[in-house]
Structures are given as structure tokens and as C-alpha cells.
Amino acid sequence: MSGKSDHFRLNVPTNRSKAVTKVKMVVAEGVKLLFVYPMPGWTYTTEKNAEGNIVSITYKGRMEAGEFTAFPFIALNPKGDVSVKYKAYVTYADGVVVPFDGSEEAKGYQPTIHLK
């Protein structure tokens, strides 16, 4: 909801026949990430801006091929009728990084939430 805090999750499937070992999520512009859920079996680090707000979360762990993990978080949404666009980067055991950032390489895919 616009201007309110809400519970979200970044769903990450293993789209290749390799295990996932790292997931980085960049917080959407205008969103304030309030709480990070410590996923069992994964460690995480956060990157903060000069104001002390979390701008990205990087999870490290292991998810085998054919599995998925939902990484929950609570964020404060910006006000207004807007779309917020997160960026995600999934690293596989063979070192390949698959972007979900709206780029040409990501074929335009980017986690987006429309708020009203």
C-alpha cells in the first residue's frame, strides 16, 4: 500500500541446473527497508547509504537446482500511485550471475510493485 509499511518477499527459483549460492537485492528508489528476515541456512550483509538506510541485501548460502527460496522483508513504501522497481542478482555455483534489473541482459525483467 502506498505510504505504508508492508511485508514483501523476493522469490528466487533456481532457473538453471546449478545451485544458487548468492542473492543480492537492491532496494527500490523511494522505499525504506525496515526489517530483514534471517533466512535459515543463509547469512546476509547489508549495504547502507550516508543516511544509514539499507540500500542492498546480499544473502549467501546454498539452494539446490529445482528449489526456490522466498526472502522476506518489511519495507515502507513511498506515497502516491507509483511503481517501485527492485533489482536482483542471482549467482550460481559455477560463478554465473543472472541479473533481474531491467537490463537488456535480463530481457527487461525486473521485480516491480505498483502501489496505489
C-alpha positions in Angstrom: 0.0 0.0 0.0 1.2 3.5 -0.8 2.8 5.3 2.1 2.5 2.3 4.4 4.9 -0.4 5.6 4.2 -3.9 4.3 5.6 -7.4 4.2 7.2 -8.5 0.9 9.3 -11.4 -0.3 11.8 -11.8 -3.1 11.1 -15.2 -4.6 14.2 -16.8 -6.1 14.0 -20.1 -8.1 16.9 -22.0 -9.5 16.3 -21.4 -13.2 19.4 -23.3 -14.2 20.6 -26.8 -13.4 23.1 -25.4 -10.9 22.8 -24.5 -7.2 22.3 -20.8 -6.2 25.0 -19.5 -3.8 24.3 -15.8 -3.6 21.4 -13.5 -4.0 21.7 -9.7 -4.0 18.6 -7.4 -3.8 19.0 -3.7 -4.4 16.2 -1.7 -2.7 13.9 0.2 -5.0 14.3 4.0 -5.0 11.9 5.7 -2.6 11.5 2.6 -0.5 12.8 2.4 3.1 13.7 -1.2 4.0 12.8 -1.6 7.7 13.4 -5.2 8.6 15.3 -8.2 7.1 14.4 -11.8 7.9 17.3 -14.0 8.7 16.7 -17.0 6.4 17.8 -20.3 8.0 20.9 -21.7 6.2 21.8 -18.3 4.8 23.9 -15.4 6.0 23.4 -11.8 5.0 25.1 -8.5 4.8 23.6 -5.1 4.2 24.9 -2.0 2.5 23.8 1.4 3.8 23.8 4.9 2.4 25.0 8.0 4.1 21.7 8.4 5.9 22.0 4.9 7.4 19.2 3.4 5.2 19.7 -0.1 3.8 20.2 0.1 0.0 21.0 -3.6 -0.6 21.0 -7.0 1.0 23.3 -9.8 -0.1 22.4 -13.3 1.1 25.0 -16.2 0.9 24.0 -19.8 1.2 23.1 -22.7 -1.0 19.9 -23.6 -2.8 20.0 -26.7 -5.0 18.7 -26.9 -8.5 14.9 -27.4 -8.6 14.4 -25.5 -5.3 13.3 -21.9 -4.6 13.6 -19.6 -1.6 11.4 -16.7 -0.6 13.5 -14.0 1.1 11.0 -11.9 3.3 11.5 -8.3 4.3 9.4 -5.4 5.6 9.6 -2.0 3.8 8.0 1.4 4.0 6.5 2.3 0.6 6.6 5.7 -0.9 3.4 7.7 -1.2 1.4 8.0 -4.4 0.4 6.0 -7.4 3.8 4.7 -8.3 5.7 1.7 -9.4 8.8 0.7 -7.4 11.5 -1.3 -9.1 13.9 -3.6 -7.2 17.0 -5.1 -8.7 18.2 -8.6 -8.0 21.3 -10.5 -9.0 21.4 -14.3 -8.6 24.8 -16.0 -8.5 25.1 -19.7 -9.3 27.6 -22.3 -8.1 29.5 -22.0 -11.4 30.0 -18.3 -10.9 27.4 -17.2 -13.5 25.5 -14.1 -12.3 21.9 -13.7 -13.7 20.6 -10.1 -13.5 17.0 -9.2 -12.9 17.5 -5.4 -13.2 15.5 -4.4 -16.3 18.6 -4.5 -18.4 18.9 -6.0 -21.9 20.7 -9.0 -20.5 17.8 -9.5 -18.1 15.5 -9.3 -21.1 13.7 -6.4 -19.4 12.7 -8.5 -16.3 12.8 -6.5 -13.1 10.9 -7.1 -9.8 8.3 -4.3 -9.8 5.4 -3.5 -7.5 2.7 -1.0 -8.4 1.4 0.9 -5.4 -1.9 2.8 -5.1 
